[in-house]
Amino acid sequence: MNKNNFSLYSYMVPGFLFQSIIVGGGYGTICWGFLLVYVIPMLTLGTYKIIKASRPS
């Protein structure tokens, strides 16, 4: 193995580890955050407002 191949591998391995561990876990966290912050309140408040608007006053 010459010096050029070693330097290429030294850049590839940390990049692969970053991509698989850090980024892969981050997308799951972003998904759960989106559900908690946007989807669940939208479903509950939206349902409440629809039911409230359909009732005669």
C-alpha positions as CSV (number, residue, x, y, z in Angstrom):
1,M,0.0,0.0,0.0
2,N,1.5,3.3,-1.0
3,K,1.1,6.7,0.6
4,N,-1.6,7.9,-1.8
5,N,-3.9,5.0,-1.0
6,F,-3.5,5.4,2.7
7,S,-4.5,9.1,2.6
8,L,-7.5,8.2,0.5
9,Y,-8.6,5.6,3.0
10,S,-8.0,8.0,5.9
11,Y,-10.6,10.4,4.4
12,M,-13.1,7.7,3.4
13,V,-13.4,5.9,6.8
14,P,-14.3,8.9,8.9
15,G,-16.7,10.1,6.2
16,F,-18.5,6.7,6.2
17,L,-18.7,6.6,10.0
18,F,-20.1,10.1,10.1
19,Q,-22.7,9.3,7.4
20,S,-23.9,6.1,8.9
21,I,-23.9,7.0,12.6
22,I,-24.4,10.7,13.0
23,V,-26.5,11.6,10.0
24,G,-28.5,8.3,10.1
25,G,-29.5,8.9,13.7
26,G,-30.2,12.6,13.1
27,Y,-32.8,12.0,10.5
28,G,-34.8,9.8,12.9
29,T,-34.6,12.6,15.5
30,I,-35.8,15.2,13.0
31,C,-38.7,12.9,12.0
32,W,-39.8,12.5,15.7
33,G,-39.4,16.2,16.2
34,F,-41.5,17.0,13.2
35,L,-44.3,14.7,14.4
36,L,-44.3,16.2,17.9
37,V,-44.1,19.8,16.9
38,Y,-46.3,19.8,13.7
39,V,-48.3,16.7,13.0
40,I,-49.8,15.9,16.5
41,P,-50.9,19.5,17.3
42,M,-52.3,19.9,13.8
43,L,-54.4,16.7,14.1
44,T,-55.7,17.5,17.6
45,L,-56.4,21.2,17.1
46,G,-57.7,20.7,13.6
47,T,-60.1,18.0,14.8
48,Y,-61.3,20.2,17.7
49,K,-61.9,23.2,15.3
50,I,-63.8,21.1,12.8
51,I,-66.0,19.6,15.6
52,K,-66.6,23.1,17.1
53,A,-67.5,24.6,13.7
54,S,-70.0,21.9,12.8
55,R,-72.0,22.3,16.1
56,P,-74.8,24.8,15.8
57,S,-74.4,27.7,18.3
